[in-house]
Amino acid sequence: MPLQIIVGAQWGDEGKGRIVDWFAAQADIVARYNGGDNAGHSVTVGSQLFKLHLVPSGIIHSRPIAVLGNGMVINPEALLNEIDMLANLGVDVSPRRLRVSHAAHLITPAHRALDAALEAQRGKGSIGTTGRGIGPAYTDKAARTNLRVGDMLSADFGEKLAAHIEAANRTLTALQAPVLEVQPILSRFAEYVSRIAPYIADTSAETCAVLAQGGSVLAEGAQGTLLDLDHGTYPFVTSSATTAGGVFTGLGIGVTAARDAVVSGVCKSFQTRVGSGPFPTEVFDDLALRLRGTGANPWDEYGTTTGRPRRVGWLDGVLLRYAVRINGLTELVITKLDILSGLETLKLCVAYRKNGQIYQDLPFGPTELDGYEPVYEEFPGWSEDVRDIRRWRDLPSAACDYLQAISQLTGLPIRLVSVGPEREQIVEH
């Protein structure tokens, strides 16, 4: 397959990083097409946990070239910290293997300061941003006032950056927030430029050339479908295109690349989200703690980027069917099946009820979820520990029945199931 797209089918945090890692060994390019360091992808290899926020998780393999696409917003400090972390762990992150689009947009300290000030001003109406400056960077991008990665190569970059900080300071003053000192930021960015310059490339041309030569591209989405700016649970969304369609604008490749594409939707065996917003299948008390974990393990339900505890609930089949349609998914990957072991009964939301009416699908998408009650089907659980299982036929029959119900509900085959956090804890179907 020339193009495979890995997309989150829920509110993000589905475990896409280790799924990308699974497929990346055979790819020529692994590419991120949206978002910034508000994303968090984790991959466990043996005893080593890799927590990545910008660099595509496929770089852990020796074969593929990793691409940060033009649809991303990039904090240079965060990128360099990640490069250093990977290099210290023995991963080749030289410019030969890591390419950064000249057309990606920069995140500066001004964007982070504005993010914090704007969220504070919203008060009780806050939307739960990560505070990484993502929204303000995309706002400046849309306003055509932002700095791009390619600007770092221009002789007048310092002047452009200074003007950018001063403009932000005027807004911060109006918001009654502390202003930024310009000179220290200019000094830091001068160091960033010298280190990042060798990585800057026309990644659109390079990616298209690989596709034209019959190579394979694995496109890695950040966040999830329900956080998409257009198609998510607006306004509790991120600021970029998280769905599969974002691949084409976010990497600069033509839609003809989709002709034989595989679009893999990753979702947990239950539902989670971070931050504010409606959540029809949310559970609380002991069951929530059982699904979330205590935070003692890195794979418990706490945000990779924020560390915030995730809200948890039963798998929402209505929203999953929506993700299938919006992304054009061709297959599903189910993660964290092991977390359900030991539960006596499982619930799967198959429809919603509101004002006495049953809805198989939402009338106007997922924006207005308030007032909808889940309609559940119940399934017997299983007591067996599935973490050492590697063959589908060895899964407990109750687990197979639950997975089959998900497949029937969505009309899609299930390609992979993860049964633990380790790289090899995958069951293929």
C-alpha distance (Angstrom), angle and dihedral (degrees) to the residues before:
residue distance angle dihedral
M1 . . .
P2 3.84 . .
L3 3.82 95.0 .
Q4 3.79 129.9 29.0
I5 3.79 120.1 177.6
I6 3.81 120.9 -158.1
V7 3.79 110.8 -160.6
G8 3.78 133.6 172.3
A9 3.80 111.9 -115.9
Q10 3.81 96.0 -162.3
W11 3.83 136.2 34.8
G12 3.81 93.1 -51.0
D13 3.82 127.3 -91.8
E14 3.81 90.0 87.2
G15 3.80 94.5 137.6
K16 3.81 96.6 -98.2
G17 3.80 93.6 150.2
R18 3.78 96.0 67.5
I19 3.83 90.7 41.8
V20 3.80 90.3 53.5
D21 3.80 86.4 48.5
W22 3.81 89.5 54.0
F23 3.81 94.2 53.8
A24 3.82 98.2 33.3
A25 3.80 97.3 78.3
Q26 3.82 90.2 79.6
A27 3.82 98.5 38.7
D28 3.79 126.8 102.9
I29 3.81 93.1 -154.7
V30 3.79 131.4 21.1
A31 3.79 111.1 -165.7
R32 3.80 138.7 -174.1
Y33 3.79 111.6 -146.8
N34 3.81 105.7 -178.3
G35 3.78 147.2 21.0
G36 3.77 131.2 24.8
D37 3.79 138.6 -118.6
N38 3.79 89.7 -39.2
A39 3.80 84.0 86.9
G40 3.77 121.9 82.9
H41 3.80 125.0 -162.6
S42 3.80 119.8 -179.3
V43 3.79 127.1 -164.0
T44 3.80 123.9 -179.4
V45 3.81 116.3 -154.4
G46 3.79 110.7 179.9
S47 3.77 106.1 -52.4
Q48 3.81 93.6 -20.7
L49 3.80 120.3 97.5
F50 3.81 115.5 -160.5
K51 3.81 113.7 -159.0
L52 3.79 109.7 -168.0
H53 3.78 128.8 -178.3
L54 3.81 105.2 169.0
V55 3.79 111.5 7.0
P56 3.83 112.8 79.1
S57 3.80 109.1 -104.0
G58 3.81 90.6 -129.3
I59 3.81 89.7 76.6
I60 3.80 88.5 83.4
H61 3.81 86.2 77.4
S62 3.80 116.0 76.3
R63 3.81 98.3 -131.6
P64 3.81 111.2 58.7
I65 3.77 129.4 72.9
A66 3.80 111.4 -129.9
V67 3.80 118.5 -134.2
L68 3.80 130.0 -164.7
G69 3.79 101.3 -156.4
N70 3.78 131.8 -141.8
G71 3.81 91.5 -105.1
M72 3.79 90.9 68.9
V73 3.80 131.4 91.3
I74 3.79 111.1 -140.9
N75 3.77 131.9 -156.6
P76 3.85 103.2 -155.0
E77 3.80 93.1 -152.0
A78 3.81 92.0 52.7
L79 3.80 91.2 46.4
L80 3.80 93.6 51.4
N81 3.81 91.9 46.5
E82 3.80 88.7 53.5
I83 3.79 92.6 47.4
D84 3.81 90.3 51.4
M85 3.80 92.0 47.3
L86 3.79 92.6 51.8
A87 3.81 92.8 44.9
N88 3.81 90.8 51.8
L89 3.80 88.3 53.3
G90 3.80 91.6 53.6
V91 3.82 99.2 -101.2
D92 3.82 116.8 140.9
V93 3.82 105.0 -120.6
S94 3.79 97.5 161.8
P95 3.84 119.3 138.4
R96 3.80 86.4 -98.3
R97 3.81 89.1 68.4
L98 3.79 104.2 27.4
R99 3.79 122.6 56.6
V100 3.79 127.3 -178.0
S101 3.79 121.5 -159.7
H102 3.79 115.0 -116.6
A103 3.82 86.7 -143.0
A104 3.81 96.7 56.2
H105 3.80 113.0 109.5
L106 3.79 126.5 -116.0
I107 3.78 127.5 -121.3
T108 3.79 112.3 -147.5
P109 3.82 133.7 -174.2
A110 3.80 85.7 -97.9
H111 3.79 91.1 63.4
R112 3.79 91.7 49.7
A113 3.81 91.8 48.9
L114 3.80 91.3 48.6
D115 3.80 91.1 48.0
A116 3.80 91.3 55.5
A117 3.80 94.0 43.7
L118 3.79 94.6 48.5
E119 3.80 93.6 46.6
A120 3.82 90.3 49.7
Q121 3.79 90.1 50.8
R122 3.83 91.1 53.9
G123 3.80 89.8 60.8
K124 3.80 110.3 174.9
G125 3.80 88.7 4.4
S126 3.81 92.8 63.6
I127 3.79 115.9 140.5
G128 3.81 96.3 -147.4
T129 3.79 101.7 -110.4
T130 3.79 119.8 -177.5
G131 3.81 90.6 -121.5
R132 3.81 91.7 -124.4
G133 3.81 95.1 124.1
I134 3.80 93.9 -108.2
G135 3.81 97.6 132.4
P136 3.82 96.6 46.5
A137 3.82 90.6 47.2
Y138 3.79 92.0 53.2
T139 3.82 89.2 44.1
D140 3.80 90.0 56.1
K141 3.80 89.4 45.8
A142 3.80 91.3 55.1
A143 3.81 90.4 44.7
R144 3.84 88.9 52.3
T145 3.78 91.8 -126.0
N146 3.80 102.2 105.4
L147 3.79 131.8 105.5
R148 3.79 119.3 -113.7
V149 3.78 129.6 -149.6
G150 3.80 90.2 -107.2
D151 3.80 89.7 59.7
M152 3.80 88.0 69.8
L153 3.81 87.6 73.0
S154 3.81 94.6 55.9
A155 3.79 122.2 98.8
D156 3.81 92.5 -128.0
F157 3.81 96.2 50.0
G158 3.81 91.8 115.0
E159 3.80 91.2 55.3
K160 3.81 91.8 48.2
L161 3.80 91.4 48.7
A162 3.80 92.5 48.9
A163 3.81 91.0 51.3
H164 3.80 89.5 48.7
I165 3.84 92.5 52.7
E166 3.79 92.7 45.9
A167 3.81 91.2 51.4
A168 3.79 89.9 50.7
N169 3.80 90.5 49.2
R170 3.79 90.0 58.5
T171 3.80 89.6 55.0
L172 3.81 92.1 44.8
T173 3.79 89.6 52.2
A174 3.79 90.2 52.5
L175 3.81 88.7 50.7
Q176 3.82 90.0 49.5
A177 3.81 90.5 -119.7
P178 3.84 127.3 136.1
V179 3.78 114.5 -84.4
L180 3.82 125.6 -130.4
E181 3.80 129.3 -111.1
V182 3.78 107.5 -121.0
Q183 3.81 103.4 -155.5
P184 3.83 98.8 57.9
I185 3.81 89.5 51.0
L186 3.82 91.2 50.8
S187 3.79 90.7 50.8
R188 3.79 93.3 50.5
F189 3.78 92.9 47.4
A190 3.81 91.2 50.9
E191 3.81 86.7 62.1
Y192 3.80 91.6 45.8
V193 3.81 91.5 52.7
S194 3.79 93.7 55.4
R195 3.80 92.2 52.4
I196 3.80 100.4 38.9
A197 3.83 98.9 43.0
P198 3.85 95.2 84.2
Y199 3.82 90.5 55.5
I200 3.81 96.5 53.9
A201 3.80 113.6 106.6
D202 3.79 146.2 148.2
T203 3.78 91.3 -94.6
S204 3.81 92.9 174.4
A205 3.81 90.9 62.0
E206 3.81 92.4 43.4
T207 3.80 93.6 49.2
C208 3.80 93.5 46.3
A209 3.81 89.9 49.7
V210 3.81 91.1 55.3
L211 3.81 91.0 49.7
A212 3.82 91.5 47.3
Q213 3.82 89.7 53.4
G214 3.81 91.6 53.0
G215 3.79 95.5 -101.2
S216 3.79 125.9 144.3
V217 3.79 127.5 -108.5
L218 3.78 123.0 -165.5
A219 3.80 109.7 -160.0
E220 3.79 114.2 -155.9
G221 3.79 119.2 -157.4
A222 3.78 124.9 -155.2
Q223 3.81 125.2 -139.2
G224 3.82 114.4 -1.1
T225 3.79 145.0 -82.2
L226 3.80 94.9 -89.9
L227 3.83 90.2 57.3
D228 3.80 93.8 54.7
L229 3.80 112.9 128.8
D230 3.81 92.7 -129.1
H231 3.79 104.1 25.5
G232 3.81 104.5 30.0
T233 3.79 135.1 88.3
Y234 3.81 92.6 -66.9
P235 3.04 129.3 -127.4
F236 3.81 89.3 19.8
V237 3.78 91.8 67.0
T238 3.78 140.8 102.9
S239 3.81 123.8 -102.6
S240 3.79 101.3 -107.7
A241 3.80 142.7 61.8
T242 3.80 104.9 -85.5
T243 3.80 96.0 171.4
A244 3.80 127.0 91.2
G245 3.80 92.6 -96.3
G246 3.80 89.0 66.7
V247 3.79 89.7 69.7
F248 3.79 93.4 78.0
T249 3.79 98.5 50.1
G250 3.82 92.9 32.5
L251 3.80 94.8 55.2
G252 3.79 100.4 26.5
I253 3.80 96.6 -119.5
G254 3.79 126.5 138.0
V255 3.79 123.6 -107.1
T256 3.80 90.6 -115.7
A257 3.81 85.9 77.9
A258 3.82 86.2 71.7
R259 3.80 92.8 64.6
D260 3.81 94.1 99.4
A261 3.78 98.5 12.9
V262 3.78 124.5 143.7
V263 3.80 112.7 -142.2
S264 3.80 110.8 -161.3
G265 3.78 117.1 -165.0
V266 3.79 114.2 -155.1
C267 3.79 119.4 -155.1
K268 3.76 136.4 159.5
S269 3.78 122.2 -114.9
F270 3.81 84.7 -111.6
Q271 3.82 133.6 24.8
T272 3.81 130.7 -92.8
R273 3.78 139.0 168.9
V274 3.80 137.6 174.7
G275 3.77 123.5 -137.9
S276 3.78 133.9 5.2
G277 3.77 130.2 -24.6
P278 3.81 140.5 81.9
F279 3.81 120.2 -49.4
P280 3.84 112.5 179.6
T281 3.83 97.5 -170.8
E282 3.82 97.2 42.2
V283 3.81 116.9 140.5
F284 3.79 130.4 -162.0
D285 3.81 144.5 -165.8
D286 3.82 119.2 26.4
L287 3.79 95.7 -7.6
A288 3.80 91.0 53.1
L289 3.79 91.0 50.8
R290 3.81 89.5 48.1
L291 3.81 92.6 54.2
R292 3.80 96.3 38.0
G293 3.79 100.8 43.5
T294 3.77 125.2 -145.6
G295 3.78 97.9 -82.8
A296 3.80 92.5 -108.1
N297 3.82 90.6 116.9
P298 3.81 124.8 56.4
W299 3.80 90.6 -126.9
D300 3.80 95.3 55.1
E301 3.80 116.2 113.6
Y302 3.78 99.7 -82.2
G303 3.80 121.4 118.7
T304 3.82 115.5 -93.9
T305 3.79 89.7 -145.5
T306 3.80 103.7 31.7
G307 3.81 103.9 23.9
R308 3.80 87.9 -136.7
P309 3.82 117.2 145.7
R310 3.77 110.4 -105.6
R311 3.76 122.5 -126.0
V312 3.79 110.1 -119.4
G313 3.79 138.9 -158.9
W314 3.78 146.6 143.5
L315 3.81 119.4 -55.3
D316 3.81 110.2 -81.7
G317 3.81 108.9 -139.5
V318 3.81 93.5 -177.2
L319 3.78 91.7 60.1
L320 3.80 91.1 40.6
R321 3.81 91.7 55.7
Y322 3.79 87.4 49.4
A323 3.82 90.0 53.8
V324 3.82 89.8 50.2
R325 3.80 90.5 55.4
I326 3.80 99.0 41.9
N327 3.81 94.0 48.3
G328 3.79 100.0 34.1
L329 3.80 88.6 -126.2
T330 3.79 115.9 -162.0
E331 3.82 97.8 -172.0
L332 3.79 142.7 7.3
V333 3.78 132.9 -126.3
I334 3.81 114.9 -160.6
T335 3.81 117.8 -156.5
K336 3.80 134.7 -166.9
L337 3.79 96.6 24.8
D338 3.81 87.3 149.9
I339 3.82 91.0 66.7
L340 3.81 90.3 67.2
S341 3.82 94.1 56.7
G342 3.79 110.3 114.5
L343 3.81 97.5 26.2
E344 3.79 111.2 125.7
T345 3.82 95.2 -148.7
L346 3.80 132.8 19.2
K347 3.77 127.0 -156.3
L348 3.81 127.5 -151.5
C349 3.81 120.4 -169.3
V350 3.82 107.3 -132.5
A351 3.83 100.0 168.0
Y352 3.80 144.0 -4.5
R353 3.79 130.8 -114.3
K354 3.80 124.6 -150.4
N355 3.80 128.8 164.8
G356 3.78 89.7 -11.0
Q357 3.81 93.8 -54.5
I358 3.82 124.6 116.2
Y359 3.80 118.2 -136.0
Q360 3.78 122.1 -163.3
D361 3.80 88.8 -178.6
L362 3.80 133.0 17.3
P363 3.82 117.1 -97.7
F364 3.81 94.8 -137.0
G365 3.77 105.3 15.4
P366 3.81 125.7 -95.0
T367 3.81 100.3 -49.5
E368 3.81 95.9 97.3
L369 3.81 105.8 43.9
D370 3.79 96.7 142.3
G371 3.79 112.8 115.3
Y372 3.79 96.1 20.5
E373 3.81 113.9 122.8
P374 3.80 120.3 -157.2
V375 3.79 120.3 -114.1
Y376 3.79 106.7 -146.5
E377 3.76 137.5 -156.8
E378 3.78 112.9 -157.3
F379 3.79 126.2 -140.5
P380 3.79 131.2 -172.5
G381 3.79 113.2 -105.3
W382 3.78 129.0 -137.5
S383 3.77 133.1 -123.5
E384 3.80 99.4 -154.8
D385 3.81 121.0 110.1
V386 3.82 104.4 -120.4
R387 3.80 98.8 -174.6
D388 3.81 95.1 102.4
I389 3.82 95.8 44.7
R390 3.81 116.6 111.1
R391 3.82 102.8 165.7
W392 3.79 125.0 69.5
R393 3.79 93.5 -135.3
D394 3.80 90.0 58.5
L395 3.80 94.1 59.6
P396 3.83 115.4 106.3
S397 3.80 111.3 -90.9
A398 3.82 90.4 -120.9
A399 3.81 89.9 55.3
C400 3.81 90.4 50.4
D401 3.81 90.3 49.9
Y402 3.81 91.0 51.8
L403 3.81 92.1 48.7
Q404 3.79 91.1 46.8
A405 3.80 89.7 53.4
I406 3.82 89.8 54.3
S407 3.79 90.3 48.9
Q408 3.80 92.6 50.1
L409 3.79 92.6 45.4
T410 3.81 92.0 54.9
G411 3.80 100.0 31.0
L412 3.80 90.9 -128.4
P413 3.80 134.9 115.4
I414 3.79 118.4 -114.7
R415 3.80 107.9 -125.1
L416 3.81 101.8 -178.1
V417 3.79 138.7 9.7
S418 3.80 122.8 -162.7
V419 3.81 116.5 -144.3
G420 3.80 99.3 -178.7
P421 3.79 143.4 -0.4
E422 3.81 98.0 -91.1
R423 3.80 121.5 101.8
E424 3.83 93.1 -115.4
Q425 3.82 96.4 44.9
I426 3.80 92.7 101.5
V427 3.81 130.3 119.9
E428 3.82 116.5 -155.4
H429 3.78 122.3 -151.1
